[in-house]
């Protein structure tokens, strides 16, 4: 996202009333701007290319192309765009496929409006807008699935991460926010964000969710309890 600029948001849903309702929630919030709407997957591809939003709120069930395939295609052309699935579907298959397709978050349409805004604000701090329950389901699936690991396997944490980075990674896997990690380790939120960027780069991972799943597979959660 552009430093000092509003978070530019594209809303993708085939129900006009729902799009307008979401836009009405976002528009009064300082630091957020709705830059466009799309009613289908094909339209979303065109709007994303033209508008270059920072965040796309993406429904799953839409005409001509579902939100998961749309997300996959958008992430190929615009890898820096953050996609948050906003859907009625609580099905595991949709949740897992959305994250595998490159989505940074997964929220249900029944979410409380204030919580919804807090989740979007968390994106600016590098947090994943996913409920704790969904995060637990993702970690369980990704940690045991044979194809959970990326095609380019991540190196050992012990070989490439500093002790502090291992602590941060363990806390991420526990579902801690950047603010909670900062408080727990007595460091600033910016320092937490820097640690996360270094962790992803060193481990060849693409997202906070992949990092959390990696930590579960490598049994790093207990390490987070060891404090300097």
Buried (B, 14 or more C-beta within 10 A) or exposed (E): BEEEEBBBBBBBBBEEEBBEBBBEBBEEBEEBBBBBBBBBBBBBBEBBEEBEBBBBBBBBEBEEBBBBBBBBBBBEEBEEBBBBBBBEBEEEEBBBBBBBBBBBBBBBBEBEEEEBBEBBBBBBBBBBBBBEEBBEBBBEBBBEEEEBBBEEEBEEBEEBBEEBBBBBBBBBBBBBBBEBBBEBBEBEBEBBBBBBEBBBEBBBBBBBBBBBBBBBBBEBBEBBEEEE
